[in-house]
Amino acid sequence: NRAQGIGEPSVYHAVVVIFLEFFAWGLLTTPMLTVLHQTFPQHTFLMNGLIQGVKGLLSFLSAPLIGALSDVWGRKSFLLLTVFFTCAPIPLMKISPWWYFAVISMSGVFAVTFSVIFAYVADITQEHERSTAYGLVSATFAASLVTSPAIGAYLSQAYGDTLVVVLATAVALLDVCFILVAVPESLPEKMRPASWGAPISWEQADPFASLCKVGQDSTVLLICITVFLSYLPEAGQYSSFFLYLRQVIGFTSETVAAFIAVVGILSILAQTVVLGVLMRSIGNKNTILLGLGFQILQLAWYGFGSQPWMMWAAGAVAAMSSITFPAISAIVSRNADPDQQGVVQGMITGIRGLCNGLGPALYGFVFYLFHVELRDMDSAASPEKGPKSTIIPGPPFLFGACSVLLSLLVALFIPEHSGLSLRPAGYKKHSNGAQSQGHSPQAASMEGKEPLLEDSSV
């Protein structure tokens, strides 16, 4: 018995929800940088890192609980909840910047739309259709972030930031209305536990449950350390990079929007065409190593680069480094037993969630330590003015490059073929709880494959 909606549940319902949510946030890329600088003229990077860090950590802590609850109460209500709270800060940007940043950090508790969307898709697709369906959702996510910053920058330049905030609020409301009116429930009643009062075990809702199992298999441990060391700088970079381009390198808001679009399109190509060719020609492990190599080069280039053309060149390298995580997911899914896919992939997703909290805070702190502060907003509009610090314009990117270098050294020891097993140390006893943590094995395995950004960093 489906909840009210238009037609049968389909992947297209999920695609529209994701597109509208991230289109709304993408529009705000330019106004957000302005408001951030005006609200925190001192220590802008530090405050940005702390806000995004709190949001990321809250998302990490809440994702398993929301996934487990949606298994009991259905997906539609949680789609409504996650989209509403993720978009709630948008109108506050013009009403009260302080409240805007406070609500953004608190909204991390519900900023896990992707978890619920992947569960929704898993409910309504056969196993052989699932990878195509997830690919469609991820490509839509990327498309919304490729188009909306450029539109937002143009409207902001022509009509002012207020119109952009109003438009973003309207798009977010449209998304909420779409879920209310058009999206049918995907989880049939017979699939759910007995009632709304059905108990949720702490095992399902514990965000650290999967992390505790990491040490039980040496290959899993190596993969998890590789993911942590490589994704920590990536998460930090996403939180502060557009601000850095605009204020330190001297990009205009239009150039930032164009940069996002170009790197986004190149990343989509890298993750579809290039990744497939590399996996077939040089193998899974070498593809991971190559991706990490590109990431080290990109971060070092961002760290030492002081001219706009250097950022563009490094952006092209950044697109190539986006092949790393899909390649890691592939090596895990190929080596793990079928009934352990969810456990192993859930660990990697959990570690990425942790990085989404720690990375932005780390970057903000390093910027603060090295006294990289923002200059006057107007001076940023002239690209010929380079950054103040001529030796290392971007210290956190250099720290990131060192972290990824360590990740590369760890990845060298990952075996190409290995049966991953977490059965020792009483795996059987916890099997069901770990498998159901979140939603479904396939959903967990695709969780980390969004091309450019995660929920917690727009």
N, C-alpha and C positions, 0 to 999 in steps of 0.2 A: 504493500500500500504506500504509494509515493506521496511525499508532501507536495503541495501545490506548486506548479511550475508550468513552463511551456514545453510540451513534447516530452519525449523520454530523455533521461540524463545522457549527455554526450560530451565528448572532448571539447566541442565548440563552446559549451557553457563555461568550462574551465578556462579556455583561451581568452574569452571576453573579460572574465573577472580579472585575470592577471594583467591583460593589456591595459584596462582602464585604471587599475591601481597604480601601476608603475608609470603610466603616461602622466597621471596627476602629479606624481612626485618628480618626474623628469622635467616637467614644465617649470618647477621651482628651483632648478639648479642655479640660475643666475640670481634671482631674488634672495635665495638662502645665503649665498656668499656675502651679499650686501648687508643683510640683517645680522649675520654672524659678526661681521667686522664692526658694525655700529653698536651692537650690544656689548661686545667684549673687545674694545679697542686695545686693551692690554691683554697679552697672553691669549690671542685669538686661537692659535693652533692648539694650545694646551686645553682650553675650554672645549674646543671642537672634539678633541680626542677623548676627553672625559665624558661628554654627552653621548658620543657614539659608543664609547666603551661600556657605559652603564646599560645602554639599550641592548648591545650585543650580549652581555652577560645575562641579562634578564631573559632574552630570547632563548639562550642556551638552557637556562634553568626551567623555562616553562614549556619548551617544545615537546618533550616526551609526555608531559601531563596532558597537554591539549590534544596530542595525537591519541592518547589512551582514552580520553573522554569522548573524542569524536567517534571512536569505535563503538561506544555505548549509546551516545545520544544522537548520532547521525552527523553528517558532514555539513548540511545546509546551515544549521544554527551556528556552527563554528566558523564557516566562511563569512557569515554576516558579522560575527564578533571580531574576527581578525581584521577584516577589511575596514570595519567601522573605526576600531581603535588605532589601526595603523595610519588612517587618514585623518583622525580627529585633530592632530596638531595643525593641519594646513590653514584653516581660517584664522587661527591664533597668531599667525605670522604678522598680520597687519594690526590685530587688535592689541596684543601684548607680547612683545618678543620674549620677555622673561618667562611668561607662562608657556609660550610656544616651545622653548627649549626644555622646560621642566616636563611638559607633557610628552615631548619626543622621547626623552630618556625613559619615562615611565611606560610609554607605549610598547617598549621592547617585550613586555610580558605577552602581548598579543601579536607581535610582529613576526608571525610564523605562517603567513598565508600559504607559502610554498608547501609546507608539510601537509596541510589540509587539502590543497589542490592535487598533490601527487596521490594522496589517499583516494580522493574523489575519482581520479582517472583510473587508479588500480581497481576500484569497485566495478567499473563499467566496461573494462576492456579485457579481452582474452590475453593470455600470456604472450602469444606471438605478435600481438598488435601493440604491446605496451611500449616498446622502445620507440616506435614511430610516434605514438601519442605523446610521450614525454618530450621527444624531439620537437614536436609541434608547439608544446607549451613553452619550452626553453627558447625556441626561435621567436615566438611572440613576445616573450619577456625582453629579449635582446632588441627586437624591432621597436618596442615602445620606448626603450632607452636610447635608441639611435635617433629617433625622430623628435621626441618631445623636448630635449634641452635646446635644440636649434629653434624650435617654434617659440619656446618660452623666452629665449634670448632676443628674438626678433620683436615679439610683442612688448617685452620689457623696454627695449630701446625706443619703439615707436609710441607706445601708449602708457608706459610706466609700470612699476611693479604691482600696483594695486589690482589692475586688470588681470594680470597673470595669476595672482592669488585667488581672485574671484573665479576665474576660469578653472583653476585646479580644484577648488572647492566644489564647483558644479560637476566636474568629471568624477570626483570621489562620491558625491551624492548619487550620480547616475549609476555608479557601480553598486552602491548599497541598494538602490531601487531595483537594479537588474537582478541581484541575488534574491531579494524579497519576492519579486513578481515572476521572474522567468526561470530561475534555476531550480530544477526538481531535486528532491533528495536522492542520493545515489546508493545509500546503504539500506537494503531491504530490511523490514522489521525482523524477518526470520533469522537474519545474520547477526542480530544484536543480542546481548545478554538480556535476561528476563525483563528488566524494567529500568526506568530512570534511576531507581535506587540501587542498581547493581553495583557491587563493590569494585573499586579500582585498587589493585594491589600496588604497594609502594615500589615493588620491582619494576612495574610498567612505567611509573611516573618518575623514577629516580634518574636524573640526568647523568649521574656518575656511575650508574650500574654498568654501562657498556665500557666506560673507561677503566673500571676495575678489572676487566677481563683481559686487558691489553697484554699483560705480561705472560699469559698462558701459552703463547706460541711465539717462537723467536721471529718468524717471518712477519707475523702480524705486528709485533713490536717494532721491527725495522720500518714497516710501511707506515705505521702510526707516527713514529718519530720523523720520518720524511715529510709526511703531511703537515705535522705541527710546525717544523722549522721552515717549510716553504710557504705555508699559508699565513703564518703570523705576519710577515712583512706585507703580504698581498692585501690582507684585511686592513692593515694600518694605512696602506697606500690609498685604497679606495676611499677611506674616510677623509683624507686631507689633500688628495692630489689636485683636485680641481681648484681648491682654495689656493694651493701652492702655485699652480700655473698662473692664476689670475693675479695674485698679489706679489709673488716673488719674481717670477720670470717675466711678467708683464703682458700676459695674454689679455685680449679684450674678451668680453662675455661672448661675442659672436665666434671668436677663434676657439674658445673653450668648447662651445657647442659643436663646432666643426670637428674638433679633435675627438670628442666623444663619438661622433658619428663615424669617422674614418676608422678609428681603432675598433669600434663595435663591429663594423662590416668585415674588417680584416680578421677579427677574432672568430666570427661565425664561419668564414672561409677556412680558417686554420683548424677549427674543431670539426668540420665536416670533411672537406676535400683533403687537406694536407694530412690530418690525423689518420685517415683511412690508408693513404699511400704509405706513410711512415710505418704504421703497424704491420702492413704486409711486407714491406721491404727490409726494415732493420729490426723488427721484433718489438715486443712490448716494453721490455726493460730499457732498451736503448732509446726508445721514444721518450720514456720518463726522464732519462739522463739528458737527452737533447733539450727537452722542455725546461729542465732546471738550469741548464747552461744558458739558454736564452734569457731566463729570468735573472740570472746573475748579471749578464751583460746589460739588460734593461735597467736594473736597479742602480748599477754603477754609473751608467750613462745619466740617469735622472739625478744621481748624487753629485756628479761633477759638472753636469751640463749647465751652462749659464745663458745660452742663447736659445731663442725660440726654435730654430731649425733643428737643434740637438734634441729637443723634446719630441718633435715630429718623428725623427729617425728612431728614437728610443720607443716611441709609441708603436711603430711597425714591429719592432722586436718584441714588445709586450704582447702583441696579438699572437705571435708565434709561441710565446711561453704559456698561452692558455691551453695548450695541448696536454700539459702535465696531469691535471686532475682526472680528465676522462681516461687517460692511459692507466693511471693508478686504479681507478674504479674497475677498468677492464681486467687488470692483472689479478685483482681481488676476486672478481666474479668468476674468472676462469679457474682459479685455484681452490676456491672454497667449495665445500660440499653443498649440494642443492639446499639441504635443510639448514645450512648455516649462513646463507647469503645475508639474511637480515641482520644477524648478530654482528658479522664482520663489517658490513657496510654501515651499520648503525654506529659502530665505534668511530669510523672515519668521519661520518657526519657530525658526531658529537665533538670530535676534536676540532673540526672546522668551526662549529658553533662557539667553542671556547675561544678560538683565535679571533672570531668576530668581536668578542668583548675585549680581549687583551691587546690586540693589534692597534686599534685606534688610540687607546690610552698610552701605549708605549710610544707611538709616533708623536703624539702631542707632548709627552714628557721630554723626548729627545730634542724636539724643536725648542722647547722651553729652556733646556740645559744649554743649548748652543746659541741662545738669544736670537733665534730667527723670528723676528716679529714683523708684523705687517706695516707697510708705510701708508701714506695717505691714499684713500681710494682713487682719487683722480690721477695720481702719478702712475697707477697701475694700467691706465688706459694707453700709455705710450710704450709700445713694445721695445723701443730702443733703449729704455732704461733697464739695465740688468739688475740682478740682485745685489744687495749690499755686500754680502760675504763672497769674496771672489775665489777663495781657495776651495771650500766645500759649500756650495749653495744649499744642498739638501742633505744634512747629516743623517736623518733617519733612513734615507734610501741606501746609504752606505752600510749602516748597521744591518739593514735588510739583506743586502748582497752577501754580507758575511754569514748571516743566518742560513741563506739558501746554499752557500758554499758547503756549510756543515751538512745540510740536507742532502746535497749531491754525494758527499763522502759516505753518508749512511746508506743512500740508495744503491751504491756500488755493491753492497753486500746482500741486497735482496735477490734471492734465487729466482731465475726465470720460470722454473716449474717447481711448484711445491704444493703439497696438499695441506692447506690451512686447516688446522683443527683446534677447537677450543674444548674438546671433550674431556681432556684431563682436568683434574681439580673440580670434579663434580659438575661438568657442564650439563649432563642430562637433567639434573635436578632443576636447573634454572631455564632449561630450554624454552618452555612455553612463554614464560614471562619476558625473556629477552626478545623472542621472536615477535611478540605482539607489542613490544615497546614502540610507540609511534603508530604504525598502521600495518604495512605489509612489507615483505622483503623487497619487492620490486620498487616500492615507493622509496624505501630507504636508500636503495642502490642508486637511484637517480637524483636523490636530494641535492647532491653537491654539484650537479652538472649545469647549473644556470651559467650562461656564457660570461656575463660581465660582472655583475654585482650580486650581492645577496640581499635578502629582505632588509637586513639591518644596516645597509649602507647605501644610501642613495645620494 
